[in-house]
Amino acid sequence: MRILLAAAAGLLVLATGAFADTPSPEAAATIVLYNSNQPASLALAEYYAAKRDIPKNQLVGVPCSGDEEIDRDEYLVNIEAPLRRAFNRFEWWQLDRNSDGDEYVVSSKMRFVAVIRGVPLKIRPDGALPPPPLPEGFPPNSPMEMLLQHNEASVDSELSALFALRENLPAFLINPYYRRFTPILQVPPNQSPLLVCRLDGPSDALVRRMIDASIATERTGLWGWAYVDKRGIDSGNYATGDQWLSAAEDLMRRQGLPVITDAVSETLPEGFPMTDAAIYYGWYAGDVTGPFTQPNFRFVPGAVAFHLHSLSARTIRDPKVAWVAPLLDRGAAATLGNVYEPYLELTVHFDLLQDRLMNGLTLGEAAYASQRGLSWMGIVVGDPLYRPYGSWVSVDSGTDSPNIWQQYRAAVLSAGGPLAAADALHKLAETSGNSMPLEALGQAQAAAGKLDEGLATLDEAAAMTKSDTIRFRIALEQISLLRRADRQDAAITRVSTALKEFPSGLPQITLGRIAETLSPLHPPVP
């Protein structure tokens, strides 16, 4: 059926040529997919291709709707079929048949797809389509049978399954690239997805900013705080999410990234000062909340930010709705989300994503290595070729004048971890006059179970800094750590002292709300 659709559908591709004579191997393997009915989509495609030196004949226009949500016929006829036709026309892949007569992809020159703003986001469910048969090896009533009942999907995840050449109706596919470390160009296409990421968001200008920030950050490095907002769940079905976050937190600390963690059940409060935010991982609120609602909040350029929620990408055009669009609007260069209910285990695993990024993989490779399924609900927003840690060559990165973040990382890596680097971090804080090394050390000590030691180190950091903003954040960190340790009385006492330290404005509101949570005036309504 799809072959017939491909033959019937039109294909719009720019004339052969190239922005550069020698594109990188990844750029030479990247398709730029845009909406040929929208001149602005073509302009963004050309902008991205020029910035990444992607040859012009790899820009593929698809004559599709501009709506975010479309039906499956629209997807098959106006998006997937033109892309399949491009693979055939330009001999981007080689196909063969196995002994059963089934077609498969032998090789492919194209491994990445950058979907440009203007291409639809999601494929609505169709109750008239029967589910496909269970794959061999899966018994009736297994979880796979439940997954096969869902034919809704993100456009991007559906395209990522292109190499499967399925003849059956759409449904969940197991991702063969899950947990892989191998760069995608070294993996046969019949053992990997097509790595589809989206350059999209509330405006064209924002997309251009994402592209520019990603390329610039690759040269200078992604430096700043990593903020991890857990829910404090230790057991039950949802504990998995906190386990992923804890693993990501540990990985980042061992790699020399300073981490601030909040592990109480609520998301970060509105007044929490998130300065120098390079990484943000959190869950589980339906719409943007906390510090991200503050008008002056901005991520550092190139930041990676991901809030896990079932419908975090139900739209990516409104910067006040869900999570993907708001995080992009606040300056993130890369994020991920879900267009429909994905189930927790089938979302992106925070720890795998961060691990692969820190090991030098591209955003596309890291994102697809960290999720179990294709033809499902997720999207990856950002430049698929973006390497946030591309500048990590050695401990000192070859920098003549390393910044405080680089000096922190060098000290941690030299010692074998932040706890072992305690003396070096105290010295770095003293010589630089910067409280960051002590704040990061205090957090690391608390995470290792040395709570009192961590609280004392945070006191040192607060005494050193001249910034009221940072002192207020440290107070909130201490309150959070005490709450997580079930030291309720000590947390209430710390709130009381903080109310005196910060007697006006947003700090008073934030502390007042925490105080009400800790010691409510009235019993909660059942």
Backbone hydrogen bonds, N-H to C=O, Kabsch-Sander energy under -0.5 kcal/mol:
donor,donor_aa,acceptor,acceptor_aa,energy
5,L,1,M,-2.1
6,A,2,R,-2.5
7,A,3,I,-2.0
8,A,4,L,-1.7
9,A,5,L,-2.0
12,L,61,G,-1.5
13,V,11,L,-0.5
14,L,59,L,-1.3
28,A,24,S,-2.8
29,A,25,P,-0.6
29,A,26,E,-0.8
30,T,27,A,-1.6
31,I,112,F,-2.5
32,V,58,Q,-2.7
33,L,31,I,-0.6
33,L,114,A,-2.2
34,Y,32,V,-0.6
34,Y,60,V,-2.3
36,S,34,Y,-0.8
36,S,62,V,-1.5
37,N,62,V,-0.5
38,Q,35,N,-1.8
41,S,38,Q,-0.8
42,L,38,Q,-1.6
43,A,39,P,-2.4
44,L,40,A,-2.0
45,A,41,S,-2.2
46,E,42,L,-2.6
47,Y,43,A,-2.1
48,Y,44,L,-2.7
49,A,45,A,-2.6
50,A,46,E,-2.4
51,K,47,Y,-2.1
52,R,48,Y,-2.1
53,D,49,A,-0.6
53,D,50,A,-0.6
54,I,49,A,-2.5
56,K,17,G,-0.5
57,N,17,G,-1.3
58,Q,55,P,-1.8
59,L,56,K,-1.9
60,V,32,V,-2.8
60,V,58,Q,-0.7
61,G,12,L,-4.0
61,G,59,L,-0.5
62,V,34,Y,-2.7
64,C,62,V,-2.0
70,I,122,K,-2.5
75,Y,71,D,-1.8
76,L,72,R,-3.0
77,V,73,D,-2.8
78,N,74,E,-2.3
79,I,75,Y,-1.6
80,E,75,Y,-2.7
81,A,76,L,-1.9
83,L,79,I,-1.5
84,R,80,E,-2.7
85,R,81,A,-2.5
86,A,82,P,-2.0
87,F,83,L,-2.1
88,N,84,R,-1.9
89,R,85,R,-3.3
90,F,86,A,-2.4
91,E,88,N,-0.9
92,W,87,F,-2.0
93,W,87,F,-1.0
94,Q,107,S,-2.5
96,D,104,Y,-2.2
98,N,102,D,-2.5
101,G,98,N,-2.0
104,Y,96,D,-2.7
105,V,163,F,-0.5
106,V,94,Q,-3.3
106,V,104,Y,-0.6
107,S,94,Q,-1.1
109,K,92,W,-3.7
110,M,92,W,-0.6
111,R,29,A,-2.8
112,F,29,A,-2.5
113,V,195,L,-2.8
114,A,31,I,-3.0
115,V,113,V,-0.7
115,V,197,C,-3.2
116,I,33,L,-3.1
116,I,114,A,-0.5
117,R,199,L,-1.8
118,G,119,V,-0.5
119,V,116,I,-1.9
121,L,68,E,-1.8
122,K,68,E,-2.7
123,I,153,A,-3.4
124,R,70,I,-2.8
124,R,122,K,-0.6
129,L,126,D,-1.4
138,F,135,P,-1.7
142,S,139,P,-1.3
145,E,142,S,-0.9
146,M,142,S,-1.1
147,L,143,P,-2.1
148,L,144,M,-2.0
149,Q,146,M,-1.4
150,H,147,L,-1.7
151,N,149,Q,-0.6
153,A,123,I,-1.6
154,S,376,W,-2.7
155,V,121,L,-2.2
156,D,121,L,-0.5
158,E,154,S,-2.0
159,L,155,V,-2.3
160,S,156,D,-1.9
161,A,157,S,-0.6
161,A,158,E,-1.1
162,L,159,L,-2.0
164,A,161,A,-1.8
165,L,162,L,-1.7
173,L,374,L,-2.0
175,N,372,R,-3.4
178,Y,175,N,-1.3
179,R,369,A,-3.2
180,R,177,Y,-2.2
186,Q,183,P,-2.1
187,V,184,I,-1.7
191,Q,188,P,-2.2
192,S,189,P,-1.3
194,L,160,S,-2.2
195,L,111,R,-2.6
195,L,193,P,-0.6
196,V,194,L,-1.1
197,C,113,V,-2.7
197,C,195,L,-0.6
198,R,380,V,-2.9
199,L,115,V,-3.2
200,D,198,R,-0.9
207,V,203,S,-1.5
208,R,204,D,-2.1
209,R,205,A,-2.0
210,M,206,L,-2.3
211,I,207,V,-2.2
212,D,208,R,-2.5
213,A,209,R,-2.8
214,S,210,M,-2.2
215,I,211,I,-2.0
216,A,212,D,-2.4
217,T,213,A,-2.5
218,E,214,S,-1.6
219,R,215,I,-0.8
219,R,216,A,-0.7
220,T,216,A,-1.6
221,G,217,T,-3.4
222,L,388,P,-1.0
223,W,221,G,-0.9
225,W,276,D,-3.0
226,A,258,P,-2.2
227,Y,225,W,-0.5
227,Y,279,I,-2.9
228,V,226,A,-0.5
228,V,260,I,-2.6
229,D,227,Y,-0.5
229,D,281,Y,-2.9
230,K,228,V,-0.7
230,K,262,D,-2.7
234,D,232,G,-0.6
239,A,236,G,-1.3
240,T,237,N,-0.7
241,G,238,Y,-0.9
242,D,238,Y,-0.8
243,Q,239,A,-2.2
244,W,240,T,-2.4
245,L,241,G,-1.9
246,S,242,D,-2.8
247,A,243,Q,-2.3
248,A,244,W,-2.4
249,E,245,L,-2.6
250,D,246,S,-2.4
251,L,247,A,-2.5
252,M,248,A,-2.5
253,R,249,E,-2.2
254,R,250,D,-2.3
255,Q,251,L,-1.4
256,G,253,R,-1.6
257,L,252,M,-2.8
260,I,226,A,-2.7
262,D,228,V,-2.6
272,F,269,P,-2.0
274,M,272,F,-0.9
275,T,273,P,-1.1
278,A,225,W,-2.5
278,A,276,D,-0.8
279,I,225,W,-1.9
280,Y,304,V,-1.8
281,Y,227,Y,-2.4
282,G,306,F,-2.0
283,W,229,D,-1.0
288,V,322,A,-1.7
292,F,289,T,-1.1
293,T,290,G,-2.0
294,Q,291,P,-1.7
297,F,294,Q,-1.5
299,F,330,R,-2.5
300,V,277,A,-2.2
303,A,300,V,-1.7
304,V,278,A,-2.2
305,A,303,A,-0.5
305,A,334,A,-2.5
306,F,280,Y,-2.8
308,L,282,G,-2.9
308,L,306,F,-0.5
309,H,307,H,-0.5
312,S,309,H,-1.5
313,A,338,N,-2.7
314,R,311,L,-1.6
321,V,318,D,-1.7
323,W,312,S,-2.0
324,V,312,S,-2.3
325,A,315,T,-0.6
327,L,323,W,-2.5
328,L,324,V,-2.1
329,D,325,A,-2.7
330,R,326,P,-1.7
331,G,328,L,-1.8
332,A,327,L,-2.2
333,A,303,A,-2.4
334,A,303,A,-1.5
335,T,381,V,-2.4
337,G,379,I,-1.9
339,V,377,M,-2.8
346,L,343,Y,-1.4
347,T,344,L,-1.9
349,H,370,S,-2.7
350,F,348,V,-0.6
353,L,349,H,-2.3
354,Q,350,F,-2.6
355,D,351,D,-2.4
356,R,352,L,-2.5
357,L,353,L,-2.2
358,M,354,Q,-2.5
359,N,355,D,-1.2
360,G,357,L,-1.9
361,L,356,R,-2.2
363,L,386,Y,-1.9
364,G,384,P,-2.1
366,A,362,T,-3.0
367,A,363,L,-2.6
368,Y,364,G,-2.0
369,A,365,E,-1.9
370,S,366,A,-0.5
370,S,367,A,-0.7
371,Q,368,Y,-0.8
374,L,173,L,-2.7
375,S,157,S,-1.7
379,I,337,G,-2.4
381,V,335,T,-3.0
382,G,198,R,-2.2
382,G,380,V,-0.6
386,Y,383,D,-1.9
390,G,387,R,-1.8
392,W,389,Y,-1.6
393,V,391,S,-1.8
399,T,396,D,-2.1
407,Q,403,N,-2.4
408,Y,404,I,-2.2
409,R,405,W,-2.3
410,A,406,Q,-2.6
411,A,407,Q,-2.2
412,V,408,Y,-2.3
413,L,409,R,-2.9
414,S,410,A,-2.2
415,A,411,A,-1.6
416,G,412,V,-1.6
417,G,412,V,-2.4
421,A,417,G,-1.2
422,A,419,L,-1.4
425,L,421,A,-2.7
426,H,422,A,-2.3
427,K,423,D,-2.2
428,L,424,A,-2.5
429,A,425,L,-2.4
430,E,426,H,-2.1
431,T,427,K,-2.9
432,S,428,L,-2.3
433,G,429,A,-1.7
434,N,429,A,-0.6
438,L,435,S,-0.6
439,E,435,S,-2.3
440,A,436,M,-2.7
441,L,437,P,-1.9
442,G,438,L,-2.9
443,Q,439,E,-1.9
444,A,440,A,-2.2
445,Q,441,L,-2.7
446,A,442,G,-2.1
447,A,443,Q,-2.3
448,A,444,A,-1.4
449,G,446,A,-1.7
450,K,445,Q,-2.5
451,L,449,G,-1.1
454,G,450,K,-2.6
455,L,451,L,-2.9
456,A,452,D,-2.1
457,T,453,E,-2.1
458,L,454,G,-2.3
459,D,455,L,-1.9
460,E,456,A,-1.9
461,A,457,T,-2.2
462,A,458,L,-2.5
463,A,459,D,-2.2
464,M,460,E,-1.6
465,T,461,A,-2.0
468,D,466,K,-0.6
471,R,467,S,-2.1
472,F,468,D,-2.4
473,R,469,T,-2.0
474,I,470,I,-2.6
475,A,471,R,-2.0
476,L,472,F,-2.1
477,E,473,R,-2.6
478,Q,474,I,-2.5
479,I,475,A,-2.2
480,S,476,L,-2.5
481,L,477,E,-2.5
482,L,478,Q,-2.3
483,R,479,I,-2.4
484,R,480,S,-2.5
485,A,481,L,-1.5
486,D,483,R,-1.9
487,R,482,L,-2.7
488,Q,486,D,-1.1
491,A,487,R,-2.3
492,I,488,Q,-2.5
493,T,489,D,-2.4
494,R,490,A,-2.3
495,V,491,A,-2.2
496,S,492,I,-2.2
497,T,493,T,-2.3
498,A,494,R,-2.2
499,L,495,V,-2.3
500,K,496,S,-1.2
501,E,497,T,-1.9
502,F,498,A,-2.5
508,Q,504,S,-0.6
508,Q,505,G,-0.7
509,I,505,G,-1.4
510,T,506,L,-3.0
511,L,507,P,-2.8
512,G,508,Q,-2.3
513,R,509,I,-2.0
514,I,510,T,-1.8
515,A,511,L,-2.7
516,E,512,G,-2.0
517,T,513,R,-1.7
518,L,514,I,-2.4
519,S,515,A,-2.8
